[in-house]
Amino acid sequence: MLQASSADDTNSIQEPKKIVPVAENITGLGANFTRTFPPYAITVLALQTK
């Protein structure tokens, strides 16, 4: 996920790591689940099937 505080946020020479990718593993999900996505973010879901 890449997430910013606002639509105007960007990396700069002064703040080169203001927006960085973050990985998160979620366990215990079933066939149906609900996920709330944060604003100003790009999220990639990689679902593993059985």
Summary of the structure (lengths in Angstrom):
residues: 50
radius of gyration: 14.3
end to end distance: 24.1
largest distance: 45.4
contacts: 57
relative contact order: 0.35
helix: 0%
strand: 8%
